[in-house]
Amino acid sequence: MRFIRVHMSSRKTVIYHPSFGDIWKRLRCVFGVHSYETVLEYPSAGAKEEMCVHCLKERYTVNLQAAASYKASHAA
């Protein structure tokens, strides 16, 4: 998330507020339009863990065909 620095006091305490882009993307998450990025991937099982970068919602997917092709290509 990008933040805009608003104020710095003599004690060096900084107050941050979210930018307009952060507010817009968070509103999209409220309505169910997430932007997922891959966090972990397990090719041997065909599993993938993805997370929305704005609200940290997880999504897990399993692709058995990808797992079968991975095992076939790495068979000894």
Steps between C-alpha positions, in 0.01 A plus 500: 500500500620847428448762765526876498690659788283771649671625815829461686522628856806590707501146645525360148158339514368469148129483420416318178181501297422268209519641149197524270618192310507295821147609588377416149655152502362431848151598381538255212579228756182586690303429183688174434743613228834382640844512341675176598872428493660158541653453844595131496490238228531124536553354151528141622148521647363745242403740778530876506443751781408852393428809708334834427759771554245748637279307744721188550223260401634153416411282205612140457484306175588140413562390143536122483597503131797727574607266781481195272704669227759618757536146639528353151771745396702444819467121512829316531 
